[in-house]
Amino acid sequence: MTHHVRISIACRDDRGLLAAVAGRLFELGGDLGDASFGLLGEQAELVCVCAMPDHQTADAIRKALAALPALKSGEIQVKPFELGRAPTATGKATHVVRVRGNDRPGLMARLCEAFGELGANIVRMDAQQLERSAGTDYLMRFEAWIPEGNEEACLANVANTAESMAMSCDAERVAPK
């Protein structure tokens, strides 16, 4: 039998880090499910759900991960994962929206509100600041579920919000109608 755990790791970025973590979980008998990995400056963050054999306790998994050289000074949390693993209907992205331009206070809040005003659900969001000679360029990528019938209005609302802040915006459908 197996049980599912949620693993959260924050540590200094290092080449081979993701391979080391995935390899250790495999050695423990784990099967990775949904996972998200990214860099926040010099810090790497991994959050995942992993099916583990019943004999592997959360504490044993945490200790095995902590023994990896790259994770010696990292933060590691392993907890039971008891929520459903299949996304709900509003958890499956129908559109990808990319926004780019100069960073400014309140930018993220206004864009997220633009999605929510018409019932959309942001499924995933990635943002990256790039230092340029003319200031900070901000790149955002949203994966969103947009209710059928509200797609055109929602995308226009997001684009208008972005354009009001002198940012470019493009969108594409990723799920069939």
C-alpha positions in Angstrom: 0.0 0.0 0.0 1.0 3.6 -0.5 0.2 7.0 1.0 0.8 10.4 -0.4 2.9 13.2 1.1 3.4 16.8 0.2 7.1 17.7 0.1 8.3 21.3 0.2 11.9 22.2 -0.1 13.6 25.6 -0.1 17.4 25.8 -0.4 20.3 27.5 -2.2 20.2 26.6 -5.9 22.8 24.1 -7.1 23.3 22.2 -10.4 21.8 18.8 -10.2 19.6 19.6 -7.2 16.3 18.4 -8.8 18.0 15.2 -10.0 19.3 14.5 -6.5 15.9 15.0 -4.9 14.0 13.0 -7.5 16.7 10.3 -7.3 16.5 10.1 -3.5 12.7 9.8 -3.6 12.9 7.0 -6.2 15.4 5.2 -3.9 12.9 5.4 -1.1 10.2 3.8 -3.4 8.5 7.1 -4.2 6.5 8.0 -7.3 6.4 11.7 -8.0 3.1 13.2 -8.9 2.3 16.9 -9.4 5.4 19.0 -8.9 6.5 22.6 -9.2 10.2 23.7 -9.3 11.6 27.2 -9.7 14.2 29.7 -8.7 13.5 32.8 -6.6 16.7 34.7 -6.9 19.4 32.3 -5.7 16.9 30.1 -3.8 15.4 27.0 -5.4 12.0 25.8 -4.4 10.3 22.5 -5.0 6.8 21.6 -4.0 5.5 18.1 -5.0 3.1 15.4 -4.1 4.7 11.9 -3.9 3.2 8.5 -3.5 5.3 6.6 -0.9 5.3 3.0 0.4 3.4 2.9 3.7 6.6 2.0 5.7 8.2 5.4 4.7 7.1 7.9 7.4 7.1 11.6 6.8 10.0 12.0 9.3 12.1 9.2 7.6 11.5 10.9 4.2 12.6 14.3 5.5 15.7 12.8 7.1 16.7 11.0 3.9 16.3 14.2 1.9 18.2 16.3 4.5 21.1 13.9 4.1 21.6 15.1 0.5 24.6 17.5 0.4 22.7 20.2 -1.5 20.0 20.2 1.1 22.2 20.5 4.3 21.2 24.1 4.9 17.8 23.9 3.3 14.2 23.9 4.7 12.4 20.6 4.2 8.8 19.9 5.1 7.1 16.5 4.5 3.5 16.2 5.5 0.6 13.8 4.7 -1.3 14.9 1.6 -5.0 14.2 2.2 -6.7 16.3 -0.4 -7.7 14.9 -3.8 -4.9 14.7 -6.3 -7.0 15.2 -9.5 -7.7 18.9 -10.3 -11.2 20.2 -10.1 -12.9 21.5 -13.2 -11.7 25.0 -12.4 -8.1 23.7 -11.8 -7.5 22.8 -15.5 -6.1 25.7 -17.4 -7.9 26.7 -20.6 -5.7 29.7 -21.4 -2.1 30.9 -21.1 -1.7 34.7 -20.7 1.7 36.4 -20.9 2.2 40.0 -19.7 5.5 41.9 -20.0 6.6 45.4 -19.2 8.1 47.7 -16.5 7.5 46.6 -12.9 5.5 48.8 -10.7 3.8 48.5 -7.2 0.4 46.8 -7.3 0.9 45.2 -10.7 0.3 41.7 -9.6 -2.7 42.6 -7.5 -4.4 44.5 -10.4 -3.8 41.7 -12.9 -5.1 39.0 -10.6 -8.2 41.1 -9.8 -8.8 41.4 -13.6 -9.0 37.6 -13.9 -11.2 37.2 -10.8 -13.7 39.9 -11.8 -15.1 37.6 -14.5 -14.9 34.3 -12.6 -11.5 33.0 -13.8 -9.3 30.8 -11.7 -5.5 31.2 -11.9 -4.2 27.7 -11.9 -0.5 28.6 -12.1 1.5 31.8 -12.2 5.2 32.4 -12.8 6.8 35.8 -12.6 10.4 36.9 -13.2 12.1 40.3 -12.8 14.9 41.1 -15.3 17.1 44.0 -14.5 17.5 46.3 -17.6 19.4 49.6 -18.1 15.9 51.3 -18.5 14.5 49.7 -15.3 13.1 46.4 -14.2 11.3 44.3 -16.8 8.7 42.0 -15.4 7.6 38.9 -17.2 4.5 37.1 -16.0 2.9 33.9 -17.3 -0.6 32.9 -16.1 -2.3 29.6 -16.7 -6.0 30.2 -16.0 -9.3 28.5 -16.2 -11.8 30.9 -17.7 -15.5 30.0 -17.7 -17.0 29.3 -21.1 -18.9 32.3 -22.3 -16.6 34.7 -20.3 -13.5 34.0 -22.2 -13.5 37.1 -24.6 -14.6 39.5 -21.8 -12.0 38.1 -19.3 -9.1 38.2 -21.7 -10.1 41.8 -22.8 -10.3 42.8 -19.1 -6.8 41.4 -18.4 -5.4 43.0 -21.6 -6.9 46.3 -20.9 -5.5 46.2 -17.3 -2.1 45.4 -18.6 -2.2 48.1 -21.3 -3.3 50.7 -18.8 0.0 50.0 -17.1 1.9 50.2 -20.4 2.5 46.5 -20.5 2.1 44.1 -23.4 -0.3 41.1 -23.2 -1.0 38.1 -25.3 -3.1 35.0 -24.7 -3.8 31.6 -26.2 -6.3 28.9 -25.6 -4.6 25.6 -24.4 -7.6 23.4 -23.9 -10.2 22.4 -26.6 -13.7 23.8 -26.3 
